[in-house]
């Protein structure tokens, strides 16, 4: 398989979607309203990871386009859990891609403690040979959820998914602690947003006064 040729439309999709999703944040900022999107990142899964996952899931290489949903992956970070609902609503209203599936790992966390909201989309990439539709995964999560998931991913890479029992227990405790942090922040959401708006306006005034 020519991996460079195979992954080219996925790289294009990630680049385009990052611009579009970051554009949503810019629009909120221009309207001086609370922005539910903290930041956006994206990546194309490395070839070694694609092959490893295909072997684990029993996916033939010829079926990757149809059966592997996260070759193109994007993450949208939010400050509050309620912001995730707002972002999902915004994605549902878009007409530049089609939502194929939604996975709510916030209401239904994974046994490991993992929480996030996944939206699988079918995205049309324009190529010199015409339109090519590919699958991409958008993960929406809070900063606390992302911190936990990043640590868990690193440990998973080290232990190949076979965590020592003590690590497993501590990870689950940490996941619950992260979620409690999200809940506490949600309780004082209005105060946080007012402070951020005040800071933003003062910063804008200071910029305008500069010669």
Secondary structure, DSSP 8 states (H G I E B T S, - for coil): --HHHHHHHHHHHHHHHHHHHHHHHHHHHHTTS--S--EEEEEE--HHHHHHHHHHHT--GGGHHHH-TTSEEEEEEESSHHHHHHHHHHHHT-SSEEEEEEEETTTS--TT----EEEEEEEEEEETTEEEEEEEEEEEEEHHHHHHHHHHHHHHHHHTT---HHHHHHHHHHHHHHHHHHHHHHHTHHHHHHHHHHHHHHHHHHHHH--
